[in-house]
Amino acid sequence: MDYKGQKLAEQIFQGIILVSAIIGFIYGYITEQFGWTVYIVMAGFALSCLLTLPPWPMYRRNPLKWLPVQESGTEEKKPADRKPKRHAKKNV
């Protein structure tokens, strides 16, 4: 998933949650049943998870261009080239 795909997934997720919360609140208010509000919001959450969690192709339209692999030398550093580690002094 690329950065634009992440942004799209976040917008879809927030939109579905917002719409389901509004519909759930209105329906629950009309029927005077808070349980229906919870069920509708949970259904919206499940739908948004189904649409945004898998890496669908619509989220991979703008792939990142990575730098080419650079060959590193196989020579190991000599002990003199390494920086000495400094340990904290202990007060006795």
PDB file of N, CA, C and O in Angstrom, chain B, residues numbered from 101:
ATOM      1  N   MET B 101       0.858  -1.170   0.000  1.00  0.00           N
ATOM      2  CA  MET B 101       0.000   0.000   0.000  1.00  0.00           C
ATOM      3  C   MET B 101       0.901   1.228   0.000  1.00  0.00           C
ATOM      4  O   MET B 101       1.823   1.322   0.810  1.00  0.00           O
ATOM      5  N   ASP B 102       0.640   2.164  -0.898  1.00  0.00           N
ATOM      6  CA  ASP B 102       1.443   3.372  -0.969  1.00  0.00           C
ATOM      7  C   ASP B 102       0.799   4.487  -0.135  1.00  0.00           C
ATOM      8  O   ASP B 102      -0.254   4.296   0.474  1.00  0.00           O
ATOM      9  N   TYR B 103       1.451   5.651  -0.122  1.00  0.00           N
ATOM     10  CA  TYR B 103       0.967   6.745   0.724  1.00  0.00           C
ATOM     11  C   TYR B 103      -0.399   7.262   0.285  1.00  0.00           C
ATOM     12  O   TYR B 103      -1.250   7.550   1.126  1.00  0.00           O
ATOM     13  N   LYS B 104      -0.612   7.380  -1.003  1.00  0.00           N
ATOM     14  CA  LYS B 104      -1.925   7.833  -1.487  1.00  0.00           C
ATOM     15  C   LYS B 104      -2.987   6.781  -1.199  1.00  0.00           C
ATOM     16  O   LYS B 104      -4.134   7.118  -0.906  1.00  0.00           O
ATOM     17  N   GLY B 105      -2.613   5.521  -1.280  1.00  0.00           N
ATOM     18  CA  GLY B 105      -3.535   4.440  -0.940  1.00  0.00           C
ATOM     19  C   GLY B 105      -3.891   4.455   0.535  1.00  0.00           C
ATOM     20  O   GLY B 105      -5.036   4.184   0.897  1.00  0.00           O
ATOM     21  N   GLN B 106      -2.919   4.771   1.397  1.00  0.00           N
ATOM     22  CA  GLN B 106      -3.200   4.878   2.827  1.00  0.00           C
ATOM     23  C   GLN B 106      -4.173   6.019   3.106  1.00  0.00           C
ATOM     24  O   GLN B 106      -5.071   5.897   3.939  1.00  0.00           O
ATOM     25  N   LYS B 107      -3.982   7.125   2.399  1.00  0.00           N
ATOM     26  CA  LYS B 107      -4.870   8.273   2.585  1.00  0.00           C
ATOM     27  C   LYS B 107      -6.279   7.915   2.127  1.00  0.00           C
ATOM     28  O   LYS B 107      -7.253   8.251   2.801  1.00  0.00           O
ATOM     29  N   LEU B 108      -6.395   7.234   0.985  1.00  0.00           N
ATOM     30  CA  LEU B 108      -7.700   6.827   0.479  1.00  0.00           C
ATOM     31  C   LEU B 108      -8.374   5.861   1.448  1.00  0.00           C
ATOM     32  O   LEU B 108      -9.566   6.000   1.723  1.00  0.00           O
ATOM     33  N   ALA B 109      -7.639   4.895   1.964  1.00  0.00           N
ATOM     34  CA  ALA B 109      -8.194   3.934   2.917  1.00  0.00           C
ATOM     35  C   ALA B 109      -8.680   4.638   4.179  1.00  0.00           C
ATOM     36  O   ALA B 109      -9.738   4.298   4.710  1.00  0.00           O
ATOM     37  N   GLU B 110      -7.924   5.608   4.659  1.00  0.00           N
ATOM     38  CA  GLU B 110      -8.328   6.358   5.853  1.00  0.00           C
ATOM     39  C   GLU B 110      -9.598   7.161   5.590  1.00  0.00           C
ATOM     40  O   GLU B 110     -10.480   7.218   6.447  1.00  0.00           O
ATOM     41  N   GLN B 111      -9.699   7.778   4.423  1.00  0.00           N
ATOM     42  CA  GLN B 111     -10.898   8.547   4.091  1.00  0.00           C
ATOM     43  C   GLN B 111     -12.122   7.646   3.961  1.00  0.00           C
ATOM     44  O   GLN B 111     -13.207   7.995   4.426  1.00  0.00           O
ATOM     45  N   ILE B 112     -11.946   6.492   3.331  1.00  0.00           N
ATOM     46  CA  ILE B 112     -13.067   5.548   3.203  1.00  0.00           C
ATOM     47  C   ILE B 112     -13.495   5.062   4.576  1.00  0.00           C
ATOM     48  O   ILE B 112     -14.690   5.011   4.869  1.00  0.00           O
ATOM     49  N   PHE B 113     -12.542   4.706   5.415  1.00  0.00           N
ATOM     50  CA  PHE B 113     -12.843   4.227   6.768  1.00  0.00           C
ATOM     51  C   PHE B 113     -13.621   5.276   7.558  1.00  0.00           C
ATOM     52  O   PHE B 113     -14.662   4.974   8.141  1.00  0.00           O
ATOM     53  N   GLN B 114     -13.116   6.506   7.575  1.00  0.00           N
ATOM     54  CA  GLN B 114     -13.778   7.559   8.335  1.00  0.00           C
ATOM     55  C   GLN B 114     -15.158   7.879   7.776  1.00  0.00           C
ATOM     56  O   GLN B 114     -16.094   8.125   8.538  1.00  0.00           O
ATOM     57  N   GLY B 115     -15.292   7.878   6.456  1.00  0.00           N
ATOM     58  CA  GLY B 115     -16.580   8.169   5.833  1.00  0.00           C
ATOM     59  C   GLY B 115     -17.626   7.134   6.182  1.00  0.00           C
ATOM     60  O   GLY B 115     -18.756   7.483   6.522  1.00  0.00           O
ATOM     61  N   ILE B 116     -17.261   5.856   6.102  1.00  0.00           N
ATOM     62  CA  ILE B 116     -18.219   4.798   6.412  1.00  0.00           C
ATOM     63  C   ILE B 116     -18.608   4.830   7.882  1.00  0.00           C
ATOM     64  O   ILE B 116     -19.782   4.666   8.214  1.00  0.00           O
ATOM     65  N   ILE B 117     -17.650   5.036   8.757  1.00  0.00           N
ATOM     66  CA  ILE B 117     -17.954   5.101  10.187  1.00  0.00           C
ATOM     67  C   ILE B 117     -18.874   6.284  10.484  1.00  0.00           C
ATOM     68  O   ILE B 117     -19.830   6.148  11.248  1.00  0.00           O
ATOM     69  N   LEU B 118     -18.593   7.442   9.889  1.00  0.00           N
ATOM     70  CA  LEU B 118     -19.418   8.631  10.124  1.00  0.00           C
ATOM     71  C   LEU B 118     -20.837   8.417   9.620  1.00  0.00           C
ATOM     72  O   LEU B 118     -21.799   8.698  10.335  1.00  0.00           O
ATOM     73  N   VAL B 119     -20.974   7.925   8.401  1.00  0.00           N
ATOM     74  CA  VAL B 119     -22.314   7.715   7.828  1.00  0.00           C
ATOM     75  C   VAL B 119     -23.084   6.675   8.627  1.00  0.00           C
ATOM     76  O   VAL B 119     -24.269   6.863   8.903  1.00  0.00           O
ATOM     77  N   SER B 120     -22.431   5.580   9.004  1.00  0.00           N
ATOM     78  CA  SER B 120     -23.138   4.552   9.772  1.00  0.00           C
ATOM     79  C   SER B 120     -23.517   5.064  11.161  1.00  0.00           C
ATOM     80  O   SER B 120     -24.561   4.684  11.690  1.00  0.00           O
ATOM     81  N   ALA B 121     -22.692   5.912  11.753  1.00  0.00           N
ATOM     82  CA  ALA B 121     -23.034   6.470  13.066  1.00  0.00           C
ATOM     83  C   ALA B 121     -24.237   7.396  12.960  1.00  0.00           C
ATOM     84  O   ALA B 121     -25.114   7.369  13.823  1.00  0.00           O
ATOM     85  N   ILE B 122     -24.289   8.208  11.924  1.00  0.00           N
ATOM     86  CA  ILE B 122     -25.429   9.115  11.741  1.00  0.00           C
ATOM     87  C   ILE B 122     -26.702   8.326  11.471  1.00  0.00           C
ATOM     88  O   ILE B 122     -27.740   8.585  12.080  1.00  0.00           O
ATOM     89  N   ILE B 123     -26.620   7.358  10.553  1.00  0.00           N
ATOM     90  CA  ILE B 123     -27.799   6.535  10.249  1.00  0.00           C
ATOM     91  C   ILE B 123     -28.228   5.750  11.479  1.00  0.00           C
ATOM     92  O   ILE B 123     -29.419   5.668  11.777  1.00  0.00           O
ATOM     93  N   GLY B 124     -27.279   5.178  12.191  1.00  0.00           N
ATOM     94  CA  GLY B 124     -27.594   4.420  13.394  1.00  0.00           C
ATOM     95  C   GLY B 124     -28.240   5.278  14.467  1.00  0.00           C
ATOM     96  O   GLY B 124     -29.189   4.854  15.127  1.00  0.00           O
ATOM     97  N   PHE B 125     -27.720   6.487  14.638  1.00  0.00           N
ATOM     98  CA  PHE B 125     -28.303   7.375  15.643  1.00  0.00           C
ATOM     99  C   PHE B 125     -29.734   7.746  15.271  1.00  0.00           C
ATOM    100  O   PHE B 125     -30.629   7.704  16.115  1.00  0.00           O
ATOM    101  N   ILE B 126     -29.949   8.107  14.017  1.00  0.00           N
ATOM    102  CA  ILE B 126     -31.294   8.511  13.586  1.00  0.00           C
ATOM    103  C   ILE B 126     -32.263   7.337  13.703  1.00  0.00           C
ATOM    104  O   ILE B 126     -33.372   7.495  14.214  1.00  0.00           O
ATOM    105  N   TYR B 127     -31.847   6.157  13.228  1.00  0.00           N
ATOM    106  CA  TYR B 127     -32.735   4.991  13.298  1.00  0.00           C
ATOM    107  C   TYR B 127     -32.999   4.592  14.753  1.00  0.00           C
ATOM    108  O   TYR B 127     -34.130   4.266  15.114  1.00  0.00           O
ATOM    109  N   GLY B 128     -31.967   4.618  15.575  1.00  0.00           N
ATOM    110  CA  GLY B 128     -32.148   4.284  16.989  1.00  0.00           C
ATOM    111  C   GLY B 128     -33.032   5.291  17.709  1.00  0.00           C
ATOM    112  O   GLY B 128     -33.788   4.923  18.608  1.00  0.00           O
ATOM    113  N   TYR B 129     -32.944   6.571  17.317  1.00  0.00           N
ATOM    114  CA  TYR B 129     -33.789   7.606  17.924  1.00  0.00           C
ATOM    115  C   TYR B 129     -35.244   7.412  17.534  1.00  0.00           C
ATOM    116  O   TYR B 129     -36.144   7.541  18.365  1.00  0.00           O
ATOM    117  N   ILE B 130     -35.470   7.099  16.252  1.00  0.00           N
ATOM    118  CA  ILE B 130     -36.847   6.914  15.775  1.00  0.00           C
ATOM    119  C   ILE B 130     -37.485   5.695  16.432  1.00  0.00           C
ATOM    120  O   ILE B 130     -38.629   5.759  16.882  1.00  0.00           O
ATOM    121  N   THR B 131     -36.748   4.582  16.492  1.00  0.00           N
ATOM    122  CA  THR B 131     -37.304   3.356  17.073  1.00  0.00           C
ATOM    123  C   THR B 131     -37.168   3.308  18.591  1.00  0.00           C
ATOM    124  O   THR B 131     -37.707   2.411  19.238  1.00  0.00           O
ATOM    125  N   GLU B 132     -36.451   4.268  19.157  1.00  0.00           N
ATOM    126  CA  GLU B 132     -36.203   4.340  20.594  1.00  0.00           C
ATOM    127  C   GLU B 132     -35.527   3.070  21.114  1.00  0.00           C
ATOM    128  O   GLU B 132     -35.838   2.581  22.200  1.00  0.00           O
ATOM    129  N   GLN B 133     -34.601   2.553  20.315  1.00  0.00           N
ATOM    130  CA  GLN B 133     -33.829   1.362  20.677  1.00  0.00           C
ATOM    131  C   GLN B 133     -32.346   1.651  20.458  1.00  0.00           C
ATOM    132  O   GLN B 133     -31.889   1.745  19.319  1.00  0.00           O
ATOM    133  N   PHE B 134     -31.602   1.791  21.545  1.00  0.00           N
ATOM    134  CA  PHE B 134     -30.172   2.076  21.439  1.00  0.00           C
ATOM    135  C   PHE B 134     -29.424   0.899  20.823  1.00  0.00           C
ATOM    136  O   PHE B 134     -28.371   1.087  20.214  1.00  0.00           O
ATOM    137  N   GLY B 135     -29.946  -0.291  20.973  1.00  0.00           N
ATOM    138  CA  GLY B 135     -29.305  -1.486  20.424  1.00  0.00           C
ATOM    139  C   GLY B 135     -29.159  -1.414  18.916  1.00  0.00           C
ATOM    140  O   GLY B 135     -28.143  -1.844  18.371  1.00  0.00           O
ATOM    141  N   TRP B 136     -30.170  -0.872  18.232  1.00  0.00           N
ATOM    142  CA  TRP B 136     -30.085  -0.738  16.776  1.00  0.00           C
ATOM    143  C   TRP B 136     -28.981   0.228  16.380  1.00  0.00           C
ATOM    144  O   TRP B 136     -28.324   0.025  15.359  1.00  0.00           O
ATOM    145  N   THR B 137     -28.769   1.258  17.156  1.00  0.00           N
ATOM    146  CA  THR B 137     -27.668   2.188  16.885  1.00  0.00           C
ATOM    147  C   THR B 137     -26.338   1.456  16.941  1.00  0.00           C
ATOM    148  O   THR B 137     -25.487   1.629  16.069  1.00  0.00           O
ATOM    149  N   VAL B 138     -26.165   0.647  17.961  1.00  0.00           N
ATOM    150  CA  VAL B 138     -24.923  -0.102  18.123  1.00  0.00           C
ATOM    151  C   VAL B 138     -24.741  -1.103  16.985  1.00  0.00           C
ATOM    152  O   VAL B 138     -23.640  -1.234  16.450  1.00  0.00           O
ATOM    153  N   TYR B 139     -25.803  -1.807  16.611  1.00  0.00           N
ATOM    154  CA  TYR B 139     -25.714  -2.783  15.527  1.00  0.00           C
ATOM    155  C   TYR B 139     -25.343  -2.123  14.200  1.00  0.00           C
ATOM    156  O   TYR B 139     -24.522  -2.656  13.454  1.00  0.00           O
ATOM    157  N   ILE B 140     -25.928  -0.989  13.906  1.00  0.00           N
ATOM    158  CA  ILE B 140     -25.649  -0.308  12.645  1.00  0.00           C
ATOM    159  C   ILE B 140     -24.215   0.210  12.624  1.00  0.00           C
ATOM    160  O   ILE B 140     -23.536   0.098  11.603  1.00  0.00           O
ATOM    161  N   VAL B 141     -23.748   0.772  13.729  1.00  0.00           N
ATOM    162  CA  VAL B 141     -22.360   1.237  13.790  1.00  0.00           C
ATOM    163  C   VAL B 141     -21.394   0.052  13.676  1.00  0.00           C
ATOM    164  O   VAL B 141     -20.362   0.165  13.015  1.00  0.00           O
ATOM    165  N   MET B 142     -21.710  -1.066  14.304  1.00  0.00           N
ATOM    166  CA  MET B 142     -20.852  -2.248  14.189  1.00  0.00           C
ATOM    167  C   MET B 142     -20.840  -2.783  12.758  1.00  0.00           C
ATOM    168  O   MET B 142     -19.799  -3.230  12.278  1.00  0.00           O
ATOM    169  N   ALA B 143     -21.981  -2.742  12.074  1.00  0.00           N
ATOM    170  CA  ALA B 143     -22.024  -3.173  10.672  1.00  0.00           C
ATOM    171  C   ALA B 143     -21.189  -2.235   9.809  1.00  0.00           C
ATOM    172  O   ALA B 143     -20.499  -2.692   8.897  1.00  0.00           O
ATOM    173  N   GLY B 144     -21.238  -0.935  10.079  1.00  0.00           N
ATOM    174  CA  GLY B 144     -20.411   0.022   9.358  1.00  0.00           C
ATOM    175  C   GLY B 144     -18.929  -0.221   9.607  1.00  0.00           C
ATOM    176  O   GLY B 144     -18.113  -0.102   8.693  1.00  0.00           O
ATOM    177  N   PHE B 145     -18.587  -0.559  10.831  1.00  0.00           N
ATOM    178  CA  PHE B 145     -17.197  -0.863  11.164  1.00  0.00           C
ATOM    179  C   PHE B 145     -16.722  -2.109  10.413  1.00  0.00           C
ATOM    180  O   PHE B 145     -15.619  -2.134   9.866  1.00  0.00           O
ATOM    181  N   ALA B 146     -17.574  -3.148  10.395  1.00  0.00           N
ATOM    182  CA  ALA B 146     -17.214  -4.384   9.691  1.00  0.00           C
ATOM    183  C   ALA B 146     -17.044  -4.116   8.193  1.00  0.00           C
ATOM    184  O   ALA B 146     -16.106  -4.618   7.574  1.00  0.00           O
ATOM    185  N   LEU B 147     -17.944  -3.331   7.617  1.00  0.00           N
ATOM    186  CA  LEU B 147     -17.846  -3.002   6.203  1.00  0.00           C
ATOM    187  C   LEU B 147     -16.576  -2.205   5.912  1.00  0.00           C
ATOM    188  O   LEU B 147     -15.888  -2.466   4.926  1.00  0.00           O
ATOM    189  N   SER B 148     -16.271  -1.244   6.764  1.00  0.00           N
ATOM    190  CA  SER B 148     -15.065  -0.440   6.545  1.00  0.00           C
ATOM    191  C   SER B 148     -13.802  -1.289   6.696  1.00  0.00           C
ATOM    192  O   SER B 148     -12.833  -1.079   5.968  1.00  0.00           O
ATOM    193  N   CYS B 149     -13.798  -2.231   7.616  1.00  0.00           N
ATOM    194  CA  CYS B 149     -12.642  -3.131   7.753  1.00  0.00           C
ATOM    195  C   CYS B 149     -12.492  -4.001   6.511  1.00  0.00           C
ATOM    196  O   CYS B 149     -11.377  -4.229   6.043  1.00  0.00           O
ATOM    197  N   LEU B 150     -13.609  -4.488   5.976  1.00  0.00           N
ATOM    198  CA  LEU B 150     -13.561  -5.309   4.778  1.00  0.00           C
ATOM    199  C   LEU B 150     -13.025  -4.529   3.581  1.00  0.00           C
ATOM    200  O   LEU B 150     -12.335  -5.093   2.732  1.00  0.00           O
ATOM    201  N   LEU B 151     -13.337  -3.248   3.511  1.00  0.00           N
ATOM    202  CA  LEU B 151     -12.908  -2.434   2.376  1.00  0.00           C
ATOM    203  C   LEU B 151     -11.505  -1.852   2.526  1.00  0.00           C
ATOM    204  O   LEU B 151     -10.857  -1.554   1.523  1.00  0.00           O
ATOM    205  N   THR B 152     -11.027  -1.687   3.746  1.00  0.00           N
ATOM    206  CA  THR B 152      -9.761  -0.979   3.920  1.00  0.00           C
ATOM    207  C   THR B 152      -8.595  -1.838   4.409  1.00  0.00           C
ATOM    208  O   THR B 152      -7.445  -1.479   4.160  1.00  0.00           O
ATOM    209  N   LEU B 153      -8.837  -2.939   5.084  1.00  0.00           N
ATOM    210  CA  LEU B 153      -7.720  -3.723   5.624  1.00  0.00           C
ATOM    211  C   LEU B 153      -6.983  -4.561   4.582  1.00  0.00           C
ATOM    212  O   LEU B 153      -5.752  -4.554   4.586  1.00  0.00           O
ATOM    213  N   PRO B 154      -7.665  -5.282   3.690  1.00  0.00           N
ATOM    214  CA  PRO B 154      -6.897  -6.037   2.683  1.00  0.00           C
ATOM    215  C   PRO B 154      -6.193  -5.094   1.708  1.00  0.00           C
ATOM    216  O   PRO B 154      -6.687  -3.997   1.448  1.00  0.00           O
ATOM    217  N   PRO B 155      -5.053  -5.505   1.171  1.00  0.00           N
ATOM    218  CA  PRO B 155      -4.331  -4.641   0.226  1.00  0.00           C
ATOM    219  C   PRO B 155      -4.940  -4.710  -1.181  1.00  0.00           C
ATOM    220  O   PRO B 155      -4.354  -5.303  -2.087  1.00  0.00           O
ATOM    221  N   TRP B 156      -6.101  -4.110  -1.354  1.00  0.00           N
ATOM    222  CA  TRP B 156      -6.775  -4.107  -2.649  1.00  0.00           C
ATOM    223  C   TRP B 156      -5.919  -3.351  -3.673  1.00  0.00           C
ATOM    224  O   TRP B 156      -5.132  -2.481  -3.298  1.00  0.00           O
ATOM    225  N   PRO B 157      -6.069  -3.681  -4.968  1.00  0.00           N
ATOM    226  CA  PRO B 157      -5.272  -3.000  -6.008  1.00  0.00           C
ATOM    227  C   PRO B 157      -5.508  -1.481  -6.066  1.00  0.00           C
ATOM    228  O   PRO B 157      -4.621  -0.741  -6.493  1.00  0.00           O
ATOM    229  N   MET B 158      -6.668  -1.016  -5.652  1.00  0.00           N
ATOM    230  CA  MET B 158      -6.926   0.429  -5.708  1.00  0.00           C
ATOM    231  C   MET B 158      -6.038   1.203  -4.734  1.00  0.00           C
ATOM    232  O   MET B 158      -5.904   2.420  -4.862  1.00  0.00           O
ATOM    233  N   TYR B 159      -5.434   0.525  -3.772  1.00  0.00           N
ATOM    234  CA  TYR B 159      -4.541   1.183  -2.825  1.00  0.00           C
ATOM    235  C   TYR B 159      -3.076   1.109  -3.263  1.00  0.00           C
ATOM    236  O   TYR B 159      -2.207   1.667  -2.595  1.00  0.00           O
ATOM    237  N   ARG B 160      -2.795   0.431  -4.373  1.00  0.00           N
ATOM    238  CA  ARG B 160      -1.414   0.254  -4.833  1.00  0.00           C
ATOM    239  C   ARG B 160      -1.196   0.847  -6.225  1.00  0.00           C
ATOM    240  O   ARG B 160      -0.435   0.292  -7.017  1.00  0.00           O
ATOM    241  N   ARG B 161      -1.841   1.945  -6.524  1.00  0.00           N
ATOM    242  CA  ARG B 161      -1.720   2.553  -7.851  1.00  0.00           C
ATOM    243  C   ARG B 161      -0.487   3.427  -7.999  1.00  0.00           C
ATOM    244  O   ARG B 161      -0.054   3.673  -9.125  1.00  0.00           O
ATOM    245  N   ASN B 162       0.090   3.901  -6.917  1.00  0.00           N
ATOM    246  CA  ASN B 162       1.238   4.806  -6.956  1.00  0.00           C
ATOM    247  C   ASN B 162       2.401   4.216  -6.160  1.00  0.00           C
ATOM    248  O   ASN B 162       2.686   4.675  -5.055  1.00  0.00           O
ATOM    249  N   PRO B 163       3.078   3.200  -6.711  1.00  0.00           N
ATOM    250  CA  PRO B 163       4.162   2.572  -5.936  1.00  0.00           C
ATOM    251  C   PRO B 163       5.347   3.513  -5.766  1.00  0.00           C
ATOM    252  O   PRO B 163       5.587   4.391  -6.594  1.00  0.00           O
ATOM    253  N   LEU B 164       6.068   3.316  -4.694  1.00  0.00           N
ATOM    254  CA  LEU B 164       7.257   4.112  -4.423  1.00  0.00           C
ATOM    255  C   LEU B 164       8.411   3.634  -5.296  1.00  0.00           C
ATOM    256  O   LEU B 164       8.551   2.443  -5.573  1.00  0.00           O
ATOM    257  N   LYS B 165       9.231   4.586  -5.722  1.00  0.00           N
ATOM    258  CA  LYS B 165      10.416   4.227  -6.493  1.00  0.00           C
ATOM    259  C   LYS B 165      11.587   4.139  -5.520  1.00  0.00           C
ATOM    260  O   LYS B 165      12.004   5.136  -4.932  1.00  0.00           O
ATOM    261  N   TRP B 166      12.102   2.933  -5.367  1.00  0.00           N
ATOM    262  CA  TRP B 166      13.190   2.706  -4.432  1.00  0.00           C
ATOM    263  C   TRP B 166      14.518   2.957  -5.122  1.00  0.00           C
ATOM    264  O   TRP B 166      14.625   2.859  -6.345  1.00  0.00           O
ATOM    265  N   LEU B 167      15.514   3.277  -4.338  1.00  0.00           N
ATOM    266  CA  LEU B 167      16.864   3.441  -4.869  1.00  0.00           C
ATOM    267  C   LEU B 167      17.419   2.082  -5.262  1.00  0.00           C
ATOM    268  O   LEU B 167      17.051   1.071  -4.664  1.00  0.00           O
ATOM    269  N   PRO B 168      18.305   2.038  -6.265  1.00  0.00           N
ATOM    270  CA  PRO B 168      18.883   0.742  -6.638  1.00  0.00           C
ATOM    271  C   PRO B 168      19.791   0.211  -5.525  1.00  0.00           C
ATOM    272  O   PRO B 168      20.332   0.977  -4.728  1.00  0.00           O
ATOM    273  N   VAL B 169      19.940  -1.081  -5.490  1.00  0.00           N
ATOM    274  CA  VAL B 169      20.767  -1.724  -4.473  1.00  0.00           C
ATOM    275  C   VAL B 169      22.227  -1.407  -4.753  1.00  0.00           C
ATOM    276  O   VAL B 169      22.691  -1.533  -5.886  1.00  0.00           O
ATOM    277  N   GLN B 170      22.948  -0.996  -3.720  1.00  0.00           N
ATOM    278  CA  GLN B 170      24.373  -0.702  -3.859  1.00  0.00           C
ATOM    279  C   GLN B 170      25.162  -1.870  -3.295  1.00  0.00           C
ATOM    280  O   GLN B 170      24.850  -2.405  -2.231  1.00  0.00           O
ATOM    281  N   GLU B 171      26.186  -2.248  -4.033  1.00  0.00           N
ATOM    282  CA  GLU B 171      27.039  -3.344  -3.570  1.00  0.00           C
ATOM    283  C   GLU B 171      27.946  -2.821  -2.461  1.00  0.00           C
ATOM    284  O   GLU B 171      28.637  -1.818  -2.642  1.00  0.00           O
ATOM    285  N   SER B 172      27.946  -3.486  -1.335  1.00  0.00           N
ATOM    286  CA  SER B 172      28.827  -3.088  -0.244  1.00  0.00           C
ATOM    287  C   SER B 172      30.074  -3.961  -0.281  1.00  0.00           C
ATOM    288  O   SER B 172      30.036  -5.108  -0.726  1.00  0.00           O
ATOM    289  N   GLY B 173      31.162  -3.406   0.189  1.00  0.00           N
ATOM    290  CA  GLY B 173      32.423  -4.146   0.204  1.00  0.00           C
ATOM    291  C   GLY B 173      32.354  -5.305   1.170  1.00  0.00           C
ATOM    292  O   GLY B 173      31.651  -5.243   2.179  1.00  0.00           O
ATOM    293  N   THR B 174      33.080  -6.358   0.865  1.00  0.00           N
ATOM    294  CA  THR B 174      33.072  -7.526   1.744  1.00  0.00           C
ATOM    295  C   THR B 174      34.157  -7.441   2.807  1.00  0.00           C
ATOM    296  O   THR B 174      34.273  -8.318   3.663  1.00  0.00           O
ATOM    297  N   GLU B 175      34.949  -6.377   2.743  1.00  0.00           N
ATOM    298  CA  GLU B 175      36.011  -6.227   3.732  1.00  0.00           C
ATOM    299  C   GLU B 175      35.415  -5.867   5.089  1.00  0.00           C
ATOM    300  O   GLU B 175      34.523  -5.026   5.192  1.00  0.00           O
ATOM    301  N   GLU B 176      35.920  -6.511   6.104  1.00  0.00           N
ATOM    302  CA  GLU B 176      35.470  -6.186   7.441  1.00  0.00           C
ATOM    303  C   GLU B 176      36.353  -5.065   7.985  1.00  0.00           C
ATOM    304  O   GLU B 176      37.505  -4.906   7.580  1.00  0.00           O
ATOM    305  N   LYS B 177      35.798  -4.310   8.892  1.00  0.00           N
ATOM    306  CA  LYS B 177      36.577  -3.221   9.488  1.00  0.00           C
ATOM    307  C   LYS B 177      37.671  -3.784  10.371  1.00  0.00           C
ATOM    308  O   LYS B 177      37.482  -4.779  11.071  1.00  0.00           O
ATOM    309  N   LYS B 178      38.795  -3.142  10.324  1.00  0.00           N
ATOM    310  CA  LYS B 178      39.903  -3.523  11.189  1.00  0.00           C
ATOM    311  C   LYS B 178      39.595  -3.030  12.601  1.00  0.00           C
ATOM    312  O   LYS B 178      38.866  -2.052  12.763  1.00  0.00           O
ATOM    313  N   PRO B 179      40.134  -3.685  13.620  1.00  0.00           N
ATOM    314  CA  PRO B 179      39.875  -3.233  14.988  1.00  0.00           C
ATOM    315  C   PRO B 179      40.300  -1.791  15.222  1.00  0.00           C
ATOM    316  O   PRO B 179      39.693  -1.113  16.052  1.00  0.00           O
ATOM    317  N   ALA B 180      41.309  -1.299  14.530  1.00  0.00           N
ATOM    318  CA  ALA B 180      41.763   0.082  14.724  1.00  0.00           C
ATOM    319  C   ALA B 180      40.760   1.078  14.131  1.00  0.00           C
ATOM    320  O   ALA B 180      40.707   2.230  14.562  1.00  0.00           O
ATOM    321  N   ASP B 181      39.964   0.643  13.147  1.00  0.00           N
ATOM    322  CA  ASP B 181      38.989   1.534  12.516  1.00  0.00           C
ATOM    323  C   ASP B 181      37.729   1.715  13.354  1.00  0.00           C
ATOM    324  O   ASP B 181      36.983   2.673  13.153  1.00  0.00           O
ATOM    325  N   ARG B 182      37.493   0.820  14.273  1.00  0.00           N
ATOM    326  CA  ARG B 182      36.284   0.887  15.087  1.00  0.00           C
ATOM    327  C   ARG B 182      36.441   1.924  16.184  1.00  0.00           C
ATOM    328  O   ARG B 182      37.531   2.123  16.719  1.00  0.00           O
ATOM    329  N   LYS B 183      35.346   2.577  16.510  1.00  0.00           N
ATOM    330  CA  LYS B 183      35.380   3.545  17.612  1.00  0.00           C
ATOM    331  C   LYS B 183      35.285   2.784  18.928  1.00  0.00           C
ATOM    332  O   LYS B 183      34.496   1.847  19.045  1.00  0.00           O
ATOM    333  N   PRO B 184      36.075   3.173  19.908  1.00  0.00           N
ATOM    334  CA  PRO B 184      35.989   2.476  21.197  1.00  0.00           C
ATOM    335  C   PRO B 184      34.667   2.821  21.888  1.00  0.00           C
ATOM    336  O   PRO B 184      34.179   3.948  21.806  1.00  0.00           O
ATOM    337  N   LYS B 185      34.112   1.840  22.556  1.00  0.00           N
ATOM    338  CA  LYS B 185      32.880   2.065  23.299  1.00  0.00           C
ATOM    339  C   LYS B 185      33.208   2.712  24.622  1.00  0.00           C
ATOM    340  O   LYS B 185      34.165   2.340  25.300  1.00  0.00           O
ATOM    341  N   ARG B 186      32.405   3.676  24.971  1.00  0.00           N
ATOM    342  CA  ARG B 186      32.608   4.345  26.256  1.00  0.00           C
ATOM    343  C   ARG B 186      31.583   3.839  27.237  1.00  0.00           C
ATOM    344  O   ARG B 186      30.378   3.900  26.994  1.00  0.00           O
ATOM    345  N   HIS B 187      32.068   3.353  28.320  1.00  0.00           N
ATOM    346  CA  HIS B 187      31.183   2.820  29.357  1.00  0.00           C
ATOM    347  C   HIS B 187      31.026   3.881  30.444  1.00  0.00           C
ATOM    348  O   HIS B 187      31.933   4.672  30.702  1.00  0.00           O
ATOM    349  N   ALA B 188      29.868   3.875  31.062  1.00  0.00           N
ATOM    350  CA  ALA B 188      29.613   4.797  32.160  1.00  0.00           C
ATOM    351  C   ALA B 188      30.490   4.425  33.348  1.00  0.00           C
ATOM    352  O   ALA B 188      30.678   3.246  33.649  1.00  0.00           O
ATOM    353  N   LYS B 189      31.020   5.429  34.013  1.00  0.00           N
ATOM    354  CA  LYS B 189      31.853   5.175  35.181  1.00  0.00           C
ATOM    355  C   LYS B 189      30.975   4.800  36.353  1.00  0.00           C
ATOM    356  O   LYS B 189      29.922   5.400  36.569  1.00  0.00           O
ATOM    357  N   LYS B 190      31.403   3.822  37.097  1.00  0.00           N
ATOM    358  CA  LYS B 190      30.649   3.376  38.253  1.00  0.00           C
ATOM    359  C   LYS B 190      31.321   3.924  39.504  1.00  0.00           C
ATOM    360  O   LYS B 190      32.531   3.792  39.690  1.00  0.00           O
ATOM    361  N   ASN B 191      30.519   4.533  40.347  1.00  0.00           N
ATOM    362  CA  ASN B 191      31.041   5.026  41.638  1.00  0.00           C
ATOM    363  C   ASN B 191      30.898   3.929  42.665  1.00  0.00           C
ATOM    364  O   ASN B 191      29.818   3.369  42.852  1.00  0.00           O
ATOM    365  N   VAL B 192      31.993   3.628  43.326  1.00  0.00           N
ATOM    366  CA  VAL B 192      31.972   2.565  44.317  1.00  0.00           C
ATOM    367  C   VAL B 192      31.986   3.157  45.700  1.00  0.00           C
ATOM    368  O   VAL B 192      31.972   2.421  46.687  1.00  0.00           O
TER     369      VAL B 192
END
